[in-house]
Amino acid sequence: MLTHNDLKRGARFILNQEPYEVLDSFPIKKAQGRAIVQTRIKNLITGAVLDKNFHQGDVFDQADISKIDIKFLYSHKDKFIFSERNNPSKRFELSENQLGSSSKFLKPNEIVEGLVFDDKIINISLPIKIQLKVIEAPPSFKGNTAQGGTKTVKLETKAEINAPLFINEGDIIEINTEKEEYVKRIEKK
């Protein structure tokens, strides 16, 4: 059992018979000594994100979520098609709403972790750092640092992120998928 004090970032719990993950958590002390935890939580089945306050005395069951390796095959419109790692005939789909921002960093044939709840794959978990190729990068000009020394580049998954001015088309860069930001250049074109 989890109490309101256990609802920290990354904690997974059951609310209304569905699994949720805590994205942010802020403890607050109200008048008369009542402790409240303000949270931003994500429904792991629907992908819906909501803000919710939990009070002293609230208790929750911990979500029993296991992980298996799955393969991302392709996307069509807002559906993402996956299969079991070693059995491409066992396919299933997840929506863009379920995946959230993770969908921006998926490339075909990539192995990711599937989150399993009640014997059903409900979502995925990407590695925190991944490597992607830059397919479009505007040219940078010497002395062009008035805007903080960054430019927007397009990655092979069609995602766009800010990267330093020295990043060029064809470079392979490392991305932090949680913060959705550039980490470092891995390989120069």
Secondary structure, DSSP 8 states (H G I E B T S, - for coil): -EEGGG--TT-EEEETTEEEEEEEEEEEE-GGG-EEEEEEEEETTT--EEEEEEETT-EE-B---EEEEEEEEEEETTEEEEEETTEEEEEEEEEHHHHGGGGGG--TT-EEEEEEETTEEEEEE--SEEEEEEEE-----TT--TT-SEEEEEETTS-EEEEETT--TT-EEEEETTTTEEEEEEE--
